[in-house]
Amino acid sequence: MTHKTSIIILTHNQLPITQMCLSSIRCYTDEPYELIVVDNGSTDATVSYLKSQADVKSIFNNINLGFAKGCNQGIEVATGDTILFLNNDTIVTPNWLTAMLRVLYGDDDIGAVGPVTNYASGQQKIAVGYDDLTGLNAFAHEHGTRHAGYSFDVRRIIGFCMLFKRKIIEEVGGFDERYGLGNYEDDDMCLRVLNRGYRLRVVYDSYIHHFGHMTTKILQNANLGGLLVINREKAREKWGQDIHSLIYKDPVAITLVLPIDEHTVDHVKVILPQIQQMAEEIIVLDRGADASVLAKVLELTSKVVKSGTDTPEVWWSRIVTESTKKFLFWMNPAEHMSADERRKLSGIKLSLHDQVDAVSIQLQLEGGEPTTGGESSIVRRNRIVRRDAAFQWDDLNDEFLLESEGHVESSDILITY
């Protein structure tokens, strides 16, 4: 499938740099694309130049509205199914976009990708073998050939070049405009994408030259150091703690509790492959399962708790003792989570913090139609609980009940029968 990419570039003076950037895009972009340039109050010849470019869709702001606002303006007029945010102080090289699109659409759970470069923080910066721009393309070709097809997961993509599936932006929203002129809006976006369970990847065979210091020059009058401090605090106020600690935190581990009985043989065959992707540990609650079913389940785990005639309080106590992970997740064999819902679960595992007692999940009741009384067939129940929270089990409704008013997170995961 061919994808059209909307390339959104912000400008604020720096006309010669912008011209080099646009020229490189026109020369080295083989994929369908459109150019969208948002000018943030340039006072040089940038505005008149942009007005003369027939292939550029331009937006002109009277003042500098900042990176986030300008990018969001570009999103509003973009028509591509892929959205690229690119600094104007960059020069692209052959195969740059083709390589990134290959990785971006290589898996449904990849939300955004970025290239490698000579100037950036984090894992996207690489050592380069050229001293001036005359050697740029030769280096990019040699590097791309040597690392063809290589990419890797990261937790953070730097805002000088970020390529998103449009549907991801529609799901998580555009850049947060609270960050004003710039800094931390790219981290904020990355965290939102991660918390929805999407992956971020660096495309190692896509190389872009980044001048880098040009943005710093623009922000000198705005006190760059002060802006970094202010925006870091804005991010902390929004997220409740340092944003980088959240980006790089380890996902919580869960113990999946799977009840099985004599009627679950067909369901178990369906759910087993899903479980392996969802949980770090599995405990089986044996409620009289057929030996063949139990044998199949034991290929995944040796931890089995037999309920027998015990009350829920008794066998839950045994499950809590047997389990070793921070959260417990109850799932019946007859229930089903789509690949998209399992992706959302991985996002929840990344975003959960120690103060959360339980997570409520949407359940699609059997039949999928509203009840005769007109009520929705979708209900919410607490199906994930922190192992050391004070809870009891509602065996009738398959739900964790907190013994005191606790912190319950509401997810949009949908489990169906």
For each residue, the residues with C-beta under 8 A, 3 or more apart:
1: 105
2: 31 32
3: 31 32 80 81 82 101 105
4: 31 32 33 34 79 80 81 82
5: 31 32 33 34 80 82 83 84 97 101 163
6: 33 34 36 74 75 78 79 80 82 83 84 166
7: 25 33 34 35 36 84 86
8: 36 37 38 71 74 75 78 83 84 85 86
9: 18 21 22 35 36 37 38 74 86 87 88
10: 37 38 39 40 67 70 71 74 87 88
11: 14 18 37 38 39 40 42 46 50 88
12: 39 40 41 42 46 64 218
13: 42 43 44 46 218
14: 11 17 18 44 46 88 89 214 218
15: 18 19 42 44 45 46 49
16: 19 20
17: 14 20 21 88 89 211 214
18: 9 11 14 15 21 22 37 46 49 88
19: 15 16 22 23 49
20: 16 17 23 24 91
21: 9 17 18 24 25 86 87 88 89 90 91 92
22: 9 18 19 25 26 35 37 53 56
23: 19 20 26 27
24: 20 21 27 28 90 91 92 93
25: 7 21 22 28 29 33 35 92
26: 22 23 29 55
27: 23 24
28: 24 25 92 93 94 95 96
29: 25 26 33 92 96 97
30: 95 97 98
31: 2 3 4 5 97 98 101
32: 2 3 4 5 80
33: 4 5 6 7 25 29 80 84 97
34: 4 5 6 7 57 78 79 80
35: 7 9 22 25 53 55 56 57
36: 6 7 8 9 56 57 58 59 74 77 78
37: 8 9 10 11 18 22 50 56 57 58 59
38: 8 9 10 11 58 59 61 70 71 73 74
39: 10 11 12 42 46 47 50 58 59 60 61
40: 10 11 12 61 63 64 65 66 70
41: 12 61 62 63 64 65
42: 11 12 13 15 39 46 47
43: 13
44: 13 14 15
45: 15 48 49
46: 11 12 13 14 15 18 39 42 49 50
47: 39 42 50 51 60
48: 45 51 52
49: 15 18 19 45 46 52 53
50: 11 37 39 46 47 53 56 58 60
51: 47 48 58
52: 48 49
53: 22 35 49 50 56 58
54:
55: 26 35
56: 22 35 36 37 50 53
57: 34 35 36 37 77
58: 36 37 38 39 50 51 53
59: 36 37 38 39 70 73 74 77
60: 39 47 50
61: 38 39 40 41 64 65 70 73
62: 41
63: 40 41
64: 12 40 41 61 181
65: 40 41 61 69 70 73
66: 40 69 70 177 179 180 181 182
67: 10 70 71 159 175 179 181 182 185
68: 71 72 174 175 176 177 178 179 180 182 185
69: 65 66 72 73 175 177
70: 10 38 40 59 61 65 66 67 73 74
71: 8 10 38 67 68 74 75 85 174 175
72: 68 69 75 76 174 175 177
73: 38 59 61 65 69 70 76 77
74: 6 8 9 10 36 38 59 70 71 77 78 85
75: 6 8 71 72 78 83 169 174
76: 72 73
77: 36 57 59 73 74
78: 6 8 34 36 74 75 83 166
79: 4 6 34
80: 3 4 5 6 32 33 34 83 166
81: 3 4 165 166 167
82: 3 4 5 6 101 104 163 164 165 166
83: 5 6 8 75 78 80 163 164 165 166 169
84: 5 6 7 8 33 97 161 162 163 164
85: 8 71 74 159 161 162 163 164
86: 7 8 9 21 90 92 160 161
87: 9 10 21 90 159 160 161 210 214 215
88: 9 10 11 14 17 18 21 214
89: 14 17 21 160 210 211 212 214 215
90: 21 24 86 87 117 160 161 208 209 210 211
91: 20 21 24 133 136 208 209
92: 21 24 25 28 29 86 96 97 208 209
93: 24 28 96 136 137 140 141 144 207 208 209
94: 28 137 140 141 144
95: 28 30 98 99 140 144 205 206
96: 28 29 92 93 99 100 115 140 206 207 208
97: 5 29 30 31 33 84 92 100 101 163 206
98: 30 31 95 101 102
99: 95 96 102 103 115 144 203 205 206
100: 96 97 103 104 113 114 115 163 203 206
101: 3 5 31 82 97 98 104 105 163
102: 98 99 105 106 203
103: 99 100 106 110 113 151 201 203
104: 82 100 101 110 112 113 163 164 165 201
105: 1 3 101 102 110 165
106: 102 103 110
107: 110 199
108: 339 340 343
109: 197 198 199 339 343
110: 103 104 105 106 107 113 165 198 199 200 201
111: 164 165 168 193 196 198 199 200
112: 104 157 162 163 164 165 168 190 193 198 200 201
113: 100 103 104 110 151 157 163 200 201 202 203
114: 100 124 157 158 161 162 163 200 201 202 203
115: 96 99 100 124 161 202 203 206 207 208
116: 124 125 126 143 202 203 204 206 207 208
117: 90 120 124 125 126 160 161 207 208 209 210
118: 125 126 128 209 210 212
119: 125 160 210 211 212 213
120: 117 124 125 158 160 210 212
121: 124 125 158
122: 125 154 156 158
123: 152 154 202
124: 114 115 116 117 120 121 154 157 158 202
125: 116 117 118 119 120 121 122
126: 116 117 118 143
127:
128: 118 139
129: 135 139 142
130: 133 134 135 136 138 139
131: 135
132: 135
133: 91 130 136 209
134: 130
135: 129 130 131 132 138 139
136: 91 93 130 133 139 140 209
137: 93 94 140 141
138: 130 135 141 142
139: 128 129 130 135 136 142 143 207
140: 93 94 95 96 136 137 143 144 207
141: 93 94 137 138 144 145
142: 129 138 139 145 146
143: 116 126 139 140 146 147 205 207
144: 93 94 95 99 140 141 147 148 205 206 207
145: 141 142 148
146: 142 143
147: 143 144 150 204 205
148: 144 145 205
149: 205
150: 147 204 205
151: 103 113 201 202 203 204 205
152: 123 201 202 204
153: 199 200 201
154: 122 123 124 157 200 201 202
155: 190 194 200 247 248
156: 122 186 187 190 200 244 247 248
157: 112 113 114 124 154 162 186 190 200 202
158: 114 120 121 122 124 161 162 186
159: 67 85 87 162 182 185 186
160: 86 87 89 90 117 119 120 208 210 212
161: 84 85 86 87 90 114 115 117 158 208 210
162: 84 85 112 114 157 158 159 186 189
163: 5 82 83 84 85 97 100 101 104 112 113 114
164: 82 83 84 85 104 111 112 168 169
165: 81 82 83 104 105 110 111 112 168 169
166: 6 78 80 81 82 83 169 170
167: 81 170 171
168: 111 112 164 165 171 172 193 196 198
169: 75 83 164 165 166 172 173 174
170: 166 167
171: 167 168 196
172: 168 169 189 192 193 196
173: 169 176 192
174: 68 71 72 75 169
175: 67 68 69 71 72 179 185 186 188 189
176: 68 173 179 185 188 189 238
177: 66 68 69 72 180 185
178: 68 234 238
179: 66 67 68 175 176 182 183 184 185 188 231 234 235
180: 66 68 177 227 231
181: 64 66 67 219 222 227
182: 66 67 68 159 179 185 215 219 227 231
183: 179 227 228 231 232
184: 179 187 188 228 231 232 234 235 243
185: 67 68 159 175 176 177 179 182 188 189 231
186: 156 157 158 159 162 175 189 190
187: 156 184 190 191 235 243 244 247
188: 175 176 179 184 185 191 192 235 238 243
189: 162 172 175 176 185 186 192 193
190: 112 155 156 157 186 187 193 194 200 247
191: 187 188 194 195 239 243 246 247
192: 172 173 188 189 195 196
193: 111 112 168 172 189 190 196 198 200
194: 155 190 191 197 198 200 247 347 350 351
195: 191 192 347 350 351
196: 111 168 171 172 192 193 343 344 347
197: 109 194 342 343 344 345 346 347 348 350
198: 109 110 111 112 168 193 194 343 347
199: 107 109 110 111 153
200: 110 111 112 113 114 153 154 155 156 157 190 193 194
201: 103 104 110 112 113 114 151 152 153 154
202: 113 114 115 116 123 124 151 152 154 157
203: 99 100 102 103 113 114 115 116 151 206
204: 116 147 150 151 152
205: 95 99 143 144 147 148 149 150 151
206: 95 96 97 99 100 115 116 144 203
207: 93 96 115 116 117 139 140 143 144
208: 90 91 92 93 96 115 116 117 160 161
209: 90 91 92 93 117 118 133 136
210: 87 89 90 117 118 119 120 160 161
211: 17 89 90 119 214
212: 89 118 119 120 160 215 216
213: 119 216 217
214: 14 17 87 88 89 211 217 218
215: 87 89 182 212 218 219
216: 212 213 219 220 224
217: 213 214 220
218: 12 13 14 214 215 222
219: 181 182 215 216 222 223 224 227
220: 216 217 223 224
221:
222: 181 218 219 226 227
223: 219 220 226 227
224: 216 219 220 227 228
225: 228 229
226: 222 223 229 230
227: 180 181 182 183 219 222 223 224 230 231
228: 183 184 224 225 231 232
229: 225 226 232 233
230: 226 227 233 234
231: 179 180 182 183 184 185 227 228 234 235
232: 183 184 228 229 235 236 242 243
233: 229 230 236 237
234: 178 179 184 230 231 237 238
235: 179 184 187 188 231 232 238 239 242 243
236: 232 233 239 240 241 242 243
237: 233 234
238: 176 178 188 234 235
239: 191 235 236 243 246
240: 236 353
241: 236 245 246
242: 232 235 236 245 246
243: 184 187 188 191 232 235 236 239 246 247
244: 156 187 247 248
245: 241 242 248 249
246: 191 239 241 242 243 249 351
247: 155 156 187 190 191 194 243 244
248: 155 156 244 245
249: 245 246 350
250:
251: 346 349 350
252: 325 326 327 349 350 352
253: 280 281 325 326 327 349
254: 278 279 280 281 325 326 327 328 329 349 384
255: 279 280 281 282 283 323 324 325 327 328 329 387
256: 275 278 279 281 282 283 329 331
257: 283 285 319 323 328 329 330 331
258: 271 275 282 283 284 285 297 331 332 333
259: 284 285 287 307 330 332 333
260: 264 268 284 285 286 287 289 293 294 297 333
261: 264 287 288 289
262: 265 288 289 290 293
263:
264: 260 261 267 268 289 293 333 334
265: 262 268 269 290 292 293
266: 269 270
267: 264 270 271 332 333 334
268: 260 264 265 271 272 293 296 297 333
269: 265 266 272 296
270: 266 267 273 274 333 336
271: 258 267 268 274 275 331 333 335 336
272: 268 269 275 276 296 297 300
273: 270 276 277
274: 270 271 277 278 336 337 342
275: 256 258 271 272 278 279 282 300 331
276: 272 273 279 300
277: 273 274 342
278: 254 256 274 275 329 337 342 345
279: 254 255 256 275 276 282 325 329
280: 253 254 255 325
281: 253 254 255 256 301 303 323 324 325
282: 255 256 258 275 279 297 300 301 303
283: 255 256 257 258 301 303 304 305 319 322 323
284: 258 259 260 294 297 298 301 303 304 305
285: 257 258 259 260 305 307 315 319
286: 260 289 294 304 305 306 307
287: 259 260 261 307
288: 261 262
289: 260 261 262 264 286 293 294 297
290: 262 265 293 294
291: 294 295
292: 265 295 296
293: 260 262 264 265 268 289 290 296 297
294: 260 284 286 289 290 291 297 298 304
295: 291 292 298 299
296: 268 269 272 292 293 299
297: 258 260 268 272 282 284 289 293 294 300 301 304
298: 284 294 295 301 302 304
299: 295 296
300: 272 275 276 282 297
301: 281 282 283 284 297 298 304
302: 298
303: 281 282 283 284 322 323
304: 283 284 286 294 297 298 301
305: 283 284 285 286 315 318 319 322
306: 286 315
307: 259 285 286 287 310 315
308:
309:
310: 307 314 315
311: 314 315
312: 315 316 392 393 395
313: 316 317 392 393
314: 310 311 317 318
315: 285 305 306 307 310 311 312 318 319
316: 312 313 319 320 392 393
317: 313 314 320 321
318: 305 314 315 321 322
319: 257 283 285 305 315 316 322 323 328
320: 316 317 323 328 387
321: 317 318
322: 283 303 305 318 319
323: 255 257 281 283 303 319 320 328 387
324: 255 281
325: 252 253 254 255 279 280 281 328 387
326: 252 253 254 386 387
327: 252 253 254 255 352 359 384 385 386 387
328: 254 255 257 319 320 323 325 384 385 386 387 400
329: 254 255 256 257 278 279 383 384
330: 257 259 383 384 398 400
331: 256 257 258 271 275 335 337 383 415
332: 258 259 267 335 398
333: 258 259 260 264 267 268 270 271
334: 264 267 417
335: 271 331 332 363 415 416 417
336: 270 271 274 415 416 417
337: 274 278 331 341 342 345 413 415 416
338: 341 342 416
339: 108 109 342 343
340: 108 343 344
341: 337 338 344 345 413 414 415
342: 197 274 277 278 337 338 339 345 346
343: 108 109 196 197 198 339 340 346 347
344: 196 197 340 341 347 348 411 412 413
345: 197 278 337 341 342 348 349 413
346: 197 251 342 343 349 350
347: 194 195 196 197 198 343 344 350 351
348: 197 344 345 351 352 359 384 409 411 413
349: 251 252 253 254 345 346 352
350: 194 195 197 249 251 252 346 347
351: 194 195 246 347 348
352: 252 327 348 349 356 359 409
353: 240 356
354: 386
355: 407
356: 352 353 359 386 407 408 409
357: 385 386 389 391 402 406 407 408
358: 382 384 385 386 389 391 400 402 406 407 408 409
359: 327 348 352 356 382 383 384 385 408 409 410 411
360: 380 381 382 383 408 409 410 411
361: 380 381 382 383 384 411 413 414 415
362: 378 379 380 411 412 413 414 415
363: 335 378 379 380 381 383 414 415 416
364: 368 377 378 414 415 416 417
365: 368 371 377 378 379 417
366: 417
367: 377
368: 364 365 377 416
369: 377
370: 374 375 376 377
371: 365 374 375 377
372:
373:
374: 370 371
375: 370 371
376: 370 379
377: 364 365 367 368 369 370 371
378: 362 363 364 365 414
379: 362 363 365 376
380: 360 361 362 363 410
381: 360 361 363 397 398 399
382: 358 359 360 361 385 399 400 401 402 408
383: 329 330 331 359 360 361 363 398 399 400 415
384: 254 327 328 329 330 348 358 359 361 400
385: 327 328 357 358 359 382 389 391 400 402
386: 326 327 328 354 356 357 358 389
387: 255 320 323 325 326 327 328
388:
389: 357 358 385 386 402 406
390: 402 403 404 406
391: 357 358 385 400 401 402 403
392: 312 313 316 400 401 403
393: 312 313 316 399 400 401
394: 397 398 399 400 401
395: 312 398
396:
397: 381 394
398: 330 332 381 383 394 395
399: 381 382 383 393 394
400: 328 330 358 382 383 384 385 391 392 393 394
401: 382 391 392 393 394
402: 357 358 382 385 389 390 391 405 406 408
403: 390 391 392
404: 390
405: 402
406: 357 358 389 390 402
407: 355 356 357 358
408: 356 357 358 359 360 382 402
409: 348 352 356 358 359 360
410: 359 360 380
411: 344 348 359 360 361 362
412: 344 362
413: 337 341 344 345 348 361 362
414: 341 361 362 363 364 378
415: 331 335 336 337 341 361 362 363 364 383
416: 335 336 337 338 363 364 368
417: 334 335 336 364 365 366
